[in-house]
């Protein structure tokens, strides 16, 4: 009986050992990270998030000899390449995990199977993120206006400064770069078609209450406060006024995508409103969620900036001043850089 139990135990042990994942080789050289392995389904997990530039690799159920290949020298070699901002190699029990944060202005391709993980990296002149700048209104649509203080002129000037600032590090396109009209539904489509990482719509506010003032930033939300809903209704009505119903604008797909985009947009919106308010000595009007059609149609992180109130004497002096416009653009660009390199 003992011999039979021993045979069963030995067979079980042999089965476990025979199905352990094995790493044959780990190399990092010439901007290439390569792992040669033999793993069963589910033993090798690989994921990458392009927005945060994080790559995560986990190999489970490893045999003991495989651990030695993930040495301290390997981690130092990866770090010294300057292709990564951070590298973490963690060994625990029978698994190894690697967390790699790719540096800005580095592009990569990755091929991952149960037999190999191959990561090829290349330095680029610009960060791979594409940003869409959307100066609101334009052409026959002046937007908010009080005398010579006209929204479409202000936001185009700030948008142009913003393009010039961001183009130093990112690929940038504008929905309009001069005084012409773009229908509401086309603006987010430009971002989606080009697979943009970020959509920034630039506007100026107005109110019958002349004391209303300050910079505000909005993100897309299915629910909104009465105040945010009023602002969104005004902006959405522009499209309907010129025969472009906001109902035509496609809703972003999936609750998970909606939640992730909302969280990212809120994070960026907070940076923008704080930085502009501090730099320009303006009232911080906060961050608000609202059902903006132009944000609803974009499949990613998106914000709509109300730079200030054309109806307020203090704000309007700032809004029409070219030096102030450039400072606003600098602060928006600074916020975007902080956001896109936040990890």
Secondary structure, DSSP 8 states (H G I E B T S, - for coil): -HHHHHHHHHHHHHHHHHTSBEEEEEEEETTEEEEEEE--TTSEEEEEETTTTEEEEEE-SB-HHHHTTS-HHHHHHHHHTTSEEEEEEEEETTEEEEEEEE-TTEEEEEEE-SSEEEEEEEE-SSEEEEEEEEE--BTTB--SEETTEEHHHHHHHHHHHHHHHHTTTEEEEES-SSS----HHHHHHHHHHTT-SEEEEEEEE--SSTT---EEEEEE-SS--HHHHHHHHHHHHHHHHTT--GGGS---S-HHHHHHHHHHHHHHHHHHHHHHHHHHT--EEEEEEE--HHHHT-SSEEEEEEEEETTSHHHHHHHH-HHHHHHHHHHHHHHHHHHHT--
